[in-house]
Structure formats: C-alpha cells, structure tokens
Amino acid sequence: MNEFFDVLNEVAVILLPILGAIVLFFLALLLYRAAKMLEQLQGSLKTVDHTLGQVDKYVTDLEQPVSTVIKVSKGVDAVANHTEHAISKIVKFVMENFEWIKETVVDKFKKEKGGPLDE
C-alpha cells in the first residue's frame, strides 16, 4: 500500500504544477475576455447615453406642440358639450310645446292659402 501512495505522490508532484499552470492560463484568458467585454459595454453605454440625450431633446421640443394640441382638444370638447346641451334644450322645448308649434304652423298655412286646411 505504501508503494501505491509513493507512486501517487510522484505523479501528483509532476502533474499538480502542470495543472496549476493550465488553470492559471485559463484564468488569465477569462480575465482578458472580461476586460474586453467591459470595454465594449462602456462603449455601448456611451452610445446609449448619447441616444437618450437626443431623445430628451426631442421630447423637450415636442412639449409645446403637445400642449397646443391638448388645448385645442379641450376647446373641441367644450364646444361639443355646449352643442349637446343646446340641442337637448331645443328638443325638450319642442317636445313640451309640440301642440302649440303644430297649431302655429297650421295657422300660418291657412293664412297663406286663404282657406281651411284638411287635417
């Protein structure tokens, strides 16, 4: 059994430094790629920052026209509400005074023709 551990010790003494060097190589490669990715990320963030600056400028430029459109829309809504109110009042007046309006129109036609109208 001692011979097995002696052989295993000799193999470990030879292989462990080689495996350590390989692991260090891959670790260095990983760190290099991480550094490259961070550089690309920084460039992308600069581009995004520039784009957001332009979008902010466009939004600021559009605030006044949007405000105008909102004012016009409110004016149109107010006109529509007043028109609806006026029409409902007219319809209510006509419905309440339908007989009087009918008699007035009939009388007017009687006077124009000069005679009785057939109903």
VODREN-112262 format. One record per residue (C-alpha): residue in one letter; y, z, x; residue number from 0. Coordinates in steps of 0.5 Angstrom, whole numbers, plus 500, padded with zeros to 3 digits. Layout:
BEGIN
<atom><residuo>A</residuo><yy>Y</yy><zz>Z</zz><xx>X</xx><num>NUM</num></atom>
...
REM end
This chain:
BEGIN
<atom><residuo>M</residuo><yy>500</yy><zz>500</zz><xx>500</xx><num>0</num></atom>
<atom><residuo>N</residuo><yy>505</yy><zz>501</zz><xx>506</xx><num>1</num></atom>
<atom><residuo>E</residuo><yy>504</yy><zz>494</zz><xx>508</xx><num>2</num></atom>
<atom><residuo>F</residuo><yy>506</yy><zz>492</zz><xx>502</xx><num>3</num></atom>
<atom><residuo>F</residuo><yy>512</yy><zz>496</zz><xx>502</xx><num>4</num></atom>
<atom><residuo>D</residuo><yy>513</yy><zz>494</zz><xx>509</xx><num>5</num></atom>
<atom><residuo>V</residuo><yy>513</yy><zz>486</zz><xx>507</xx><num>6</num></atom>
<atom><residuo>L</residuo><yy>517</yy><zz>487</zz><xx>501</xx><num>7</num></atom>
<atom><residuo>N</residuo><yy>522</yy><zz>491</zz><xx>506</xx><num>8</num></atom>
<atom><residuo>E</residuo><yy>522</yy><zz>485</zz><xx>511</xx><num>9</num></atom>
<atom><residuo>V</residuo><yy>523</yy><zz>480</zz><xx>505</xx><num>10</num></atom>
<atom><residuo>A</residuo><yy>529</yy><zz>484</zz><xx>502</xx><num>11</num></atom>
<atom><residuo>V</residuo><yy>532</yy><zz>485</zz><xx>509</xx><num>12</num></atom>
<atom><residuo>I</residuo><yy>532</yy><zz>477</zz><xx>509</xx><num>13</num></atom>
<atom><residuo>L</residuo><yy>534</yy><zz>475</zz><xx>502</xx><num>14</num></atom>
<atom><residuo>L</residuo><yy>539</yy><zz>480</zz><xx>500</xx><num>15</num></atom>
<atom><residuo>P</residuo><yy>544</yy><zz>478</zz><xx>505</xx><num>16</num></atom>
<atom><residuo>I</residuo><yy>543</yy><zz>470</zz><xx>503</xx><num>17</num></atom>
<atom><residuo>L</residuo><yy>543</yy><zz>472</zz><xx>495</xx><num>18</num></atom>
<atom><residuo>G</residuo><yy>549</yy><zz>476</zz><xx>496</xx><num>19</num></atom>
<atom><residuo>A</residuo><yy>553</yy><zz>470</zz><xx>500</xx><num>20</num></atom>
<atom><residuo>I</residuo><yy>551</yy><zz>466</zz><xx>494</xx><num>21</num></atom>
<atom><residuo>V</residuo><yy>553</yy><zz>471</zz><xx>489</xx><num>22</num></atom>
<atom><residuo>L</residuo><yy>560</yy><zz>471</zz><xx>493</xx><num>23</num></atom>
<atom><residuo>F</residuo><yy>560</yy><zz>463</zz><xx>493</xx><num>24</num></atom>
<atom><residuo>F</residuo><yy>560</yy><zz>463</zz><xx>485</xx><num>25</num></atom>
<atom><residuo>L</residuo><yy>564</yy><zz>469</zz><xx>484</xx><num>26</num></atom>
<atom><residuo>A</residuo><yy>570</yy><zz>465</zz><xx>488</xx><num>27</num></atom>
<atom><residuo>L</residuo><yy>568</yy><zz>459</zz><xx>484</xx><num>28</num></atom>
<atom><residuo>L</residuo><yy>569</yy><zz>463</zz><xx>478</xx><num>29</num></atom>
<atom><residuo>L</residuo><yy>576</yy><zz>466</zz><xx>480</xx><num>30</num></atom>
<atom><residuo>Y</residuo><yy>578</yy><zz>459</zz><xx>483</xx><num>31</num></atom>
<atom><residuo>R</residuo><yy>577</yy><zz>456</zz><xx>476</xx><num>32</num></atom>
<atom><residuo>A</residuo><yy>580</yy><zz>462</zz><xx>472</xx><num>33</num></atom>
<atom><residuo>A</residuo><yy>586</yy><zz>461</zz><xx>476</xx><num>34</num></atom>
<atom><residuo>K</residuo><yy>586</yy><zz>453</zz><xx>475</xx><num>35</num></atom>
<atom><residuo>M</residuo><yy>586</yy><zz>455</zz><xx>467</xx><num>36</num></atom>
<atom><residuo>L</residuo><yy>591</yy><zz>460</zz><xx>468</xx><num>37</num></atom>
<atom><residuo>E</residuo><yy>596</yy><zz>455</zz><xx>471</xx><num>38</num></atom>
<atom><residuo>Q</residuo><yy>594</yy><zz>450</zz><xx>465</xx><num>39</num></atom>
<atom><residuo>L</residuo><yy>595</yy><zz>455</zz><xx>460</xx><num>40</num></atom>
<atom><residuo>Q</residuo><yy>602</yy><zz>456</zz><xx>463</xx><num>41</num></atom>
<atom><residuo>G</residuo><yy>604</yy><zz>449</zz><xx>463</xx><num>42</num></atom>
<atom><residuo>S</residuo><yy>601</yy><zz>449</zz><xx>455</xx><num>43</num></atom>
<atom><residuo>L</residuo><yy>606</yy><zz>455</zz><xx>454</xx><num>44</num></atom>
<atom><residuo>K</residuo><yy>612</yy><zz>452</zz><xx>456</xx><num>45</num></atom>
<atom><residuo>T</residuo><yy>611</yy><zz>445</zz><xx>452</xx><num>46</num></atom>
<atom><residuo>V</residuo><yy>609</yy><zz>450</zz><xx>446</xx><num>47</num></atom>
<atom><residuo>D</residuo><yy>616</yy><zz>454</zz><xx>447</xx><num>48</num></atom>
<atom><residuo>H</residuo><yy>620</yy><zz>447</zz><xx>448</xx><num>49</num></atom>
<atom><residuo>T</residuo><yy>617</yy><zz>445</zz><xx>442</xx><num>50</num></atom>
<atom><residuo>L</residuo><yy>618</yy><zz>451</zz><xx>438</xx><num>51</num></atom>
<atom><residuo>G</residuo><yy>626</yy><zz>451</zz><xx>441</xx><num>52</num></atom>
<atom><residuo>Q</residuo><yy>626</yy><zz>444</zz><xx>438</xx><num>53</num></atom>
<atom><residuo>V</residuo><yy>623</yy><zz>446</zz><xx>431</xx><num>54</num></atom>
<atom><residuo>D</residuo><yy>628</yy><zz>452</zz><xx>431</xx><num>55</num></atom>
<atom><residuo>K</residuo><yy>634</yy><zz>447</zz><xx>432</xx><num>56</num></atom>
<atom><residuo>Y</residuo><yy>631</yy><zz>442</zz><xx>426</xx><num>57</num></atom>
<atom><residuo>V</residuo><yy>631</yy><zz>448</zz><xx>422</xx><num>58</num></atom>
<atom><residuo>T</residuo><yy>638</yy><zz>450</zz><xx>423</xx><num>59</num></atom>
<atom><residuo>D</residuo><yy>640</yy><zz>443</zz><xx>422</xx><num>60</num></atom>
<atom><residuo>L</residuo><yy>637</yy><zz>443</zz><xx>415</xx><num>61</num></atom>
<atom><residuo>E</residuo><yy>639</yy><zz>449</zz><xx>413</xx><num>62</num></atom>
<atom><residuo>Q</residuo><yy>646</yy><zz>446</zz><xx>410</xx><num>63</num></atom>
<atom><residuo>P</residuo><yy>643</yy><zz>440</zz><xx>406</xx><num>64</num></atom>
<atom><residuo>V</residuo><yy>637</yy><zz>445</zz><xx>403</xx><num>65</num></atom>
<atom><residuo>S</residuo><yy>643</yy><zz>450</zz><xx>401</xx><num>66</num></atom>
<atom><residuo>T</residuo><yy>646</yy><zz>444</zz><xx>398</xx><num>67</num></atom>
<atom><residuo>V</residuo><yy>640</yy><zz>442</zz><xx>394</xx><num>68</num></atom>
<atom><residuo>I</residuo><yy>639</yy><zz>449</zz><xx>391</xx><num>69</num></atom>
<atom><residuo>K</residuo><yy>646</yy><zz>449</zz><xx>389</xx><num>70</num></atom>
<atom><residuo>V</residuo><yy>645</yy><zz>442</zz><xx>385</xx><num>71</num></atom>
<atom><residuo>S</residuo><yy>638</yy><zz>444</zz><xx>382</xx><num>72</num></atom>
<atom><residuo>K</residuo><yy>642</yy><zz>451</zz><xx>380</xx><num>73</num></atom>
<atom><residuo>G</residuo><yy>647</yy><zz>447</zz><xx>376</xx><num>74</num></atom>
<atom><residuo>V</residuo><yy>642</yy><zz>442</zz><xx>373</xx><num>75</num></atom>
<atom><residuo>D</residuo><yy>638</yy><zz>448</zz><xx>371</xx><num>76</num></atom>
<atom><residuo>A</residuo><yy>644</yy><zz>451</zz><xx>368</xx><num>77</num></atom>
<atom><residuo>V</residuo><yy>646</yy><zz>444</zz><xx>364</xx><num>78</num></atom>
<atom><residuo>A</residuo><yy>639</yy><zz>444</zz><xx>361</xx><num>79</num></atom>
<atom><residuo>N</residuo><yy>639</yy><zz>451</zz><xx>359</xx><num>80</num></atom>
<atom><residuo>H</residuo><yy>646</yy><zz>450</zz><xx>355</xx><num>81</num></atom>
<atom><residuo>T</residuo><yy>644</yy><zz>443</zz><xx>353</xx><num>82</num></atom>
<atom><residuo>E</residuo><yy>638</yy><zz>446</zz><xx>350</xx><num>83</num></atom>
<atom><residuo>H</residuo><yy>642</yy><zz>452</zz><xx>347</xx><num>84</num></atom>
<atom><residuo>A</residuo><yy>647</yy><zz>447</zz><xx>344</xx><num>85</num></atom>
<atom><residuo>I</residuo><yy>641</yy><zz>443</zz><xx>341</xx><num>86</num></atom>
<atom><residuo>S</residuo><yy>638</yy><zz>449</zz><xx>338</xx><num>87</num></atom>
<atom><residuo>K</residuo><yy>644</yy><zz>451</zz><xx>335</xx><num>88</num></atom>
<atom><residuo>I</residuo><yy>645</yy><zz>444</zz><xx>332</xx><num>89</num></atom>
<atom><residuo>V</residuo><yy>638</yy><zz>444</zz><xx>329</xx><num>90</num></atom>
<atom><residuo>K</residuo><yy>639</yy><zz>451</zz><xx>326</xx><num>91</num></atom>
<atom><residuo>F</residuo><yy>646</yy><zz>448</zz><xx>323</xx><num>92</num></atom>
<atom><residuo>V</residuo><yy>642</yy><zz>442</zz><xx>320</xx><num>93</num></atom>
<atom><residuo>M</residuo><yy>636</yy><zz>446</zz><xx>317</xx><num>94</num></atom>
<atom><residuo>E</residuo><yy>641</yy><zz>451</zz><xx>314</xx><num>95</num></atom>
<atom><residuo>N</residuo><yy>646</yy><zz>446</zz><xx>311</xx><num>96</num></atom>
<atom><residuo>F</residuo><yy>641</yy><zz>441</zz><xx>309</xx><num>97</num></atom>
<atom><residuo>E</residuo><yy>642</yy><zz>440</zz><xx>302</xx><num>98</num></atom>
<atom><residuo>W</residuo><yy>650</yy><zz>440</zz><xx>303</xx><num>99</num></atom>
<atom><residuo>I</residuo><yy>649</yy><zz>435</zz><xx>308</xx><num>100</num></atom>
<atom><residuo>K</residuo><yy>645</yy><zz>431</zz><xx>304</xx><num>101</num></atom>
<atom><residuo>E</residuo><yy>650</yy><zz>431</zz><xx>298</xx><num>102</num></atom>
<atom><residuo>T</residuo><yy>656</yy><zz>430</zz><xx>302</xx><num>103</num></atom>
<atom><residuo>V</residuo><yy>652</yy><zz>423</zz><xx>305</xx><num>104</num></atom>
<atom><residuo>V</residuo><yy>650</yy><zz>421</zz><xx>298</xx><num>105</num></atom>
<atom><residuo>D</residuo><yy>657</yy><zz>422</zz><xx>295</xx><num>106</num></atom>
<atom><residuo>K</residuo><yy>660</yy><zz>418</zz><xx>301</xx><num>107</num></atom>
<atom><residuo>F</residuo><yy>655</yy><zz>412</zz><xx>299</xx><num>108</num></atom>
<atom><residuo>K</residuo><yy>657</yy><zz>413</zz><xx>292</xx><num>109</num></atom>
<atom><residuo>K</residuo><yy>664</yy><zz>412</zz><xx>293</xx><num>110</num></atom>
<atom><residuo>E</residuo><yy>663</yy><zz>406</zz><xx>298</xx><num>111</num></atom>
<atom><residuo>K</residuo><yy>659</yy><zz>403</zz><xx>292</xx><num>112</num></atom>
<atom><residuo>G</residuo><yy>663</yy><zz>405</zz><xx>287</xx><num>113</num></atom>
<atom><residuo>G</residuo><yy>658</yy><zz>407</zz><xx>282</xx><num>114</num></atom>
<atom><residuo>P</residuo><yy>652</yy><zz>411</zz><xx>281</xx><num>115</num></atom>
<atom><residuo>L</residuo><yy>646</yy><zz>411</zz><xx>286</xx><num>116</num></atom>
<atom><residuo>D</residuo><yy>639</yy><zz>411</zz><xx>285</xx><num>117</num></atom>
<atom><residuo>E</residuo><yy>635</yy><zz>417</zz><xx>287</xx><num>118</num></atom>
REM end
